Amino acid sequence: MNRYFTNISGGNIRNLWPSAFAAVLDGIVKVIPAALLVDLFNTYYVFIADPNKALDVSRLWIDCIILFVWLLVSYATFALLYDKSYRAAYTLAADGRLKLAEYLRHLSLGYFGKRDPGDLTNLLLGDYAQVEHTISHNVPQLITAIMLPILALVGLVFLDWRMSLAMFMAIPLGVLLLWLTDKLQAQLSRNHVQAKNEAASRLQEYLTGIREIKAHNLGGKRFERLRLSFDRLMRASIRLEGIMGPVIMGAMLLTRSGMTIMIVVGSYLLASGTLTLPVFLLFLLVGSRIFEPLTLVLMSYGEIRYSAYSAQRIMDVHREQPMQGTYSIKPYGSIVFDRVTFGYEAHSPVLKDLSFTIEPRTITALVGPSGSGKSTVTRLIARFWDVDQGSISIGGQALRDADPEKLFKHISMVFQDVYLFQDTIGNNIRIGNMEATQEAVEEAAKRACCHEFISQLPQGYDTPVGEGGSTLSGGEKQRLSIARALLKDAPIVLLDEATASLDPENESAVQQAINELVANKTLIIIAHRLKTIQNADSILVLDEGRLVQKGTHSELILQDGIYANLWNLQQDSDGWQVK
Ligand SMILES: Nc1ncnc2c1ncn2[C@@H]1O[C@H](COP(=O)(O)OP(=O)(O)OP(=O)(O)O)[C@@H](O)[C@H]1O
């Protein structure tokens, strides 16, 4: 129970205290009319039972005044509960989502490789919405539903303990039934959440990949995957409701059977003369009131259980170990790989016992067949992942101890596939330096050879870019990403095949932009086209994750090895044409 509340409160149960306090207050206030009814009933009963006695009008007046004051007080407590529970729910969900998004940023990229992006989106939106609903509705309901029987029991047990026992004895049976089916409910909730996530992921995949689906005429096959996932969701929903519905209904009937038991016991006691009629009628009166909130809370039990799984999923992410490290690196030091072994999956190394040194302010090219580990080397320098064995250091400082945020201040990355945010072109460049002025943005754009095409757009730098940069060409996107990197002006630049997929005109513009970017920087470049890296200070040739050659272009070209082979192959293919 404690774990449940800790989870739904985002790890800090104190967040729920104000709304719990308001719910307790509201619960106490809700009992007052029952107590007043008891008193009114007593007053009338005394008058009716004994015609010689006058009706106690002053007592009736007092009850009426209390009832009137109660109306005002109950309005105030309800308003307080409404405010506290909704405030807690919305604040928790909004803060929680932001905190989780921030936390995700500190996890290694390996974590994202393991998880479906659709699943994470669902976690941030769907699971939080579920928890939000539980905090604003179900938790106050639950507290009130527990409060009322406890307060009533305290009052009634003094009146007649036998009737109290009869009234409340069925409640534990209802709770027992829920407890016995708890594992089943948890399993069904888990299956439902998984089916929902899968359907959302398939839908996201279908929409994101719509271009490929059309191009390869995959409509039928992909749509079938989508259909199957929605079919699974439908079946999981039916199972959840179909199995748990009768269980919850059973728990409700068991609980409510307390009323019947009490009537039977009451009638028996009445007949045997050990119970007076007023006390019996009082129990009937109170009994009819306290079972209502209990029924309500049982009806929402499914939701409470479901939200437990949502909260659990949220907390599981928070329990993931973020990347550690507090040190700042010296960005103008050498980058040293010392016997580095690394794999994305356990026991399947992609880099094997790799050692080399990259001197500051030099150009180092990474060359090798596809899949040899070139991109992996650049990702490890940026500490997207930590190495399995050996170490990487920059300026003598081990990357494992470096603060990833501080490290990234010193690194610019230009990826092969550029992601642009759904924002203006200007703001997309500003990602390199959020404080940059408009002049600085334009200056970077000019140096990256993109000012011209931006100026021709209808709203210039304020032109919105479609998600992922869908409204720009490949070359334009790459130059924008170089403008970003220029604006960042980091001392280490990691360039991943930036010119590989461009036409000659775009390539020379991008090449010019790159020359601007790397002046006086430590550049590590992955280039399939060896022509572009002939002037590199050092070329590292990788094959199956091992360093197999190292030297300058003129040195490597003379050796009988992968580099010379690749060079010769590319020289031949330069003269290739469609006949
Ligand atoms: N995120 C990842 N998760 C699992 N395996 C990966 C991941 N990224 C790369 N790999 C695998 O690691 C190996 C090296 O990949 P890497 O991208 O570093 O090679 P590369 O030399 O840059 O290839 P290319 O020239 O084709 O881009 C490949 O076998 C690849 O399948």
The ligand as an SDF file (V2000), in Angstrom:
LIG
                    3D

 31 33  0  0  0  0  0  0  0  0999 V2000
   22.4440    1.2920  -31.5210 N   0  0  0  0  0  0  0  0  0  0  0  0
   22.9570    0.1080  -31.8610 C   0  0  0  0  0  0  0  0  0  0  0  0
   22.5220   -1.0060  -31.2550 N   0  0  0  0  0  0  0  0  0  0  0  0
   23.0070   -2.2060  -31.5670 C   0  0  0  0  0  0  0  0  0  0  0  0
   23.9810   -2.4110  -32.4930 N   0  0  0  0  0  0  0  0  0  0  0  0
   24.4600   -1.3430  -33.1450 C   0  0  0  0  0  0  0  0  0  0  0  0
   23.9680   -0.0270  -32.8630 C   0  0  0  0  0  0  0  0  0  0  0  0
   24.6310    0.8450  -33.6650 N   0  0  0  0  0  0  0  0  0  0  0  0
   25.4860    0.1080  -34.4030 C   0  0  0  0  0  0  0  0  0  0  0  0
   25.3870   -1.1910  -34.0850 N   0  0  0  0  0  0  0  0  0  0  0  0
   26.1820   -2.3020  -34.6540 C   0  0  0  0  0  0  0  0  0  0  0  0
   27.5480   -2.0350  -34.3630 O   0  0  0  0  0  0  0  0  0  0  0  0
   28.3640   -2.3360  -35.4700 C   0  0  0  0  0  0  0  0  0  0  0  0
   29.1940   -1.1120  -35.8340 C   0  0  0  0  0  0  0  0  0  0  0  0
   28.3190   -0.0900  -36.2450 O   0  0  0  0  0  0  0  0  0  0  0  0
   28.8350    1.3560  -36.6500 P   0  0  0  0  0  0  0  0  0  0  0  0
   27.6210    2.1730  -36.9680 O   0  0  0  0  0  0  0  0  0  0  0  0
   29.7530    1.8610  -35.6240 O   0  0  0  0  0  0  0  0  0  0  0  0
   29.6580    1.0110  -37.9570 O   0  0  0  0  0  0  0  0  0  0  0  0
   30.1640    1.9980  -39.0820 P   0  0  0  0  0  0  0  0  0  0  0  0
   31.5360    1.5670  -39.3730 O   0  0  0  0  0  0  0  0  0  0  0  0
   29.9660    3.4100  -38.6930 O   0  0  0  0  0  0  0  0  0  0  0  0
   29.1690    1.5880  -40.2500 O   0  0  0  0  0  0  0  0  0  0  0  0
   28.6640    2.4760  -41.5020 P   0  0  0  0  0  0  0  0  0  0  0  0
   29.8650    2.8650  -42.2640 O   0  0  0  0  0  0  0  0  0  0  0  0
   27.7810    1.5260  -42.2580 O   0  0  0  0  0  0  0  0  0  0  0  0
   27.8930    3.6200  -40.9180 O   0  0  0  0  0  0  0  0  0  0  0  0
   27.4430   -2.7920  -36.5740 C   0  0  0  0  0  0  0  0  0  0  0  0
   27.4820   -4.2120  -36.5810 O   0  0  0  0  0  0  0  0  0  0  0  0
   26.0750   -2.3180  -36.1680 C   0  0  0  0  0  0  0  0  0  0  0  0
   25.0820   -3.2250  -36.5790 O   0  0  0  0  0  0  0  0  0  0  0  0
  1  2  1  0
  2  3  1  0
  2  7  2  0
  3  4  2  0
  4  5  1  0
  5  6  2  0
  6  7  1  0
  6 10  1  0
  7  8  1  0
  8  9  2  0
  9 10  1  0
 10 11  1  0
 11 12  1  0
 11 30  1  0
 12 13  1  0
 13 14  1  0
 13 28  1  0
 14 15  1  0
 15 16  1  0
 16 17  2  0
 16 18  1  0
 16 19  1  0
 19 20  1  0
 20 21  2  0
 20 22  1  0
 20 23  1  0
 23 24  1  0
 24 25  2  0
 24 26  1  0
 24 27  1  0
 28 29  1  0
 28 30  1  0
 30 31  1  0
M  END
$$$$
